[in-house]
Amino acid sequence: ADAKKSSAKIQELEKARNALDKALKESKQSLSTSTKVLQEVQSQYNTEKKRLEDALNGSRKQIEVLSEKLQKEERETATLCLKITSLESANLSLNNTISTKREEIGKLEARVNTLTT
């Protein structure tokens, strides 16, 4: 009777062990599948991250180039403003000289008229 009980208990334990082995095998397969999915997602993430970093670096370079162009144009604009101011000053001076010369011509013409009449 004890041998029968022991034999039944052993069979019961073997069934339980088989069930646990099967569950373990299924869990390992599930883990393997999940690991593959995770690796694929990580690979996609790394690819996208690299693409975005490259795009960001390209944008930074463009900003740097545009910033340098802007600074150059601002310097050129400042130089042109100084030249314009200088030309305006020279123009004013020339206009004053022309005005003075016209007055002198007017006076000389008046003297010529008085001398010739």
C-alpha positions in Angstrom: 0.0 0.0 0.0 2.8 2.3 0.9 4.6 1.4 -2.3 1.4 2.2 -4.3 1.0 5.5 -2.5 4.7 6.3 -3.2 4.4 5.3 -6.8 1.2 7.4 -7.2 3.0 10.3 -5.5 6.0 9.9 -7.8 3.8 9.9 -10.8 2.0 13.0 -9.5 5.3 14.8 -8.9 6.5 13.7 -12.4 3.3 15.2 -14.0 3.9 18.4 -12.0 7.5 18.5 -13.1 6.5 17.9 -16.7 3.9 20.7 -16.5 6.5 23.0 -15.0 9.1 22.0 -17.7 6.5 22.8 -20.3 5.7 26.2 -18.7 9.4 27.0 -18.4 10.0 26.1 -22.1 7.0 28.4 -23.1 8.3 31.2 -20.9 11.8 30.9 -22.5 10.2 31.0 -25.9 8.2 34.0 -25.0 11.3 35.7 -23.5 13.2 34.9 -26.7 10.5 36.5 -28.8 10.3 39.5 -26.5 14.1 39.9 -26.7 14.0 39.8 -30.5 11.2 42.4 -30.5 13.1 44.6 -28.1 16.3 44.3 -30.1 14.4 45.3 -33.3 12.8 48.3 -31.5 16.2 49.3 -30.1 17.7 49.1 -33.5 14.9 51.3 -35.0 15.4 53.7 -32.1 19.1 54.0 -32.6 18.7 54.5 -36.4 16.1 57.2 -35.8 18.2 58.8 -33.1 21.2 58.9 -35.5 19.1 60.4 -38.3 17.8 63.1 -36.0 21.2 63.9 -34.6 22.6 64.2 -38.1 19.7 66.5 -39.1 20.3 68.5 -35.9 24.0 68.8 -36.7 23.2 69.8 -40.3 20.8 72.5 -39.0 23.4 73.8 -36.5 26.0 74.1 -39.3 23.4 76.0 -41.5 22.7 78.3 -38.6 26.4 78.9 -38.1 26.9 79.7 -41.8 23.9 82.0 -41.9 25.0 83.7 -38.7 28.4 84.3 -40.2 26.8 85.7 -43.4 24.5 87.9 -41.3 27.4 89.3 -39.3 29.3 90.0 -42.6 26.3 91.7 -44.1 25.9 93.8 -40.9 29.5 94.9 -41.1 29.1 95.7 -44.8 25.9 97.6 -44.0 27.7 99.6 -41.2 30.5 100.4 -43.7 28.0 101.6 -46.3 26.2 103.7 -43.7 29.5 105.4 -42.9 30.2 106.0 -46.6 26.7 107.4 -47.1 27.2 109.8 -44.2 30.6 110.8 -45.6 29.1 111.3 -49.1 26.2 113.4 -47.7 28.6 115.6 -45.8 30.7 116.0 -49.0 27.6 116.8 -51.0 26.5 119.4 -48.5 29.9 121.0 -48.6 29.9 121.0 -52.4 26.4 122.5 -52.4 27.6 125.3 -50.1 30.6 125.8 -52.4 28.4 126.0 -55.5 26.1 128.4 -53.8 29.1 130.6 -52.8 30.5 130.5 -56.3 27.1 131.4 -57.8 27.0 134.4 -55.5 30.5 135.4 -56.6 29.5 134.9 -60.3 26.4 137.1 -59.7 28.5 139.8 -58.1 31.1 139.6 -60.9 28.3 139.8 -63.6 26.9 142.8 -61.8 30.3 144.5 -61.8 30.8 143.6 -65.5 27.4 145.1 -66.3 28.2 148.3 -64.4 31.6 148.6 -66.2 30.1 147.9 -69.7 27.2 150.3 -69.4 
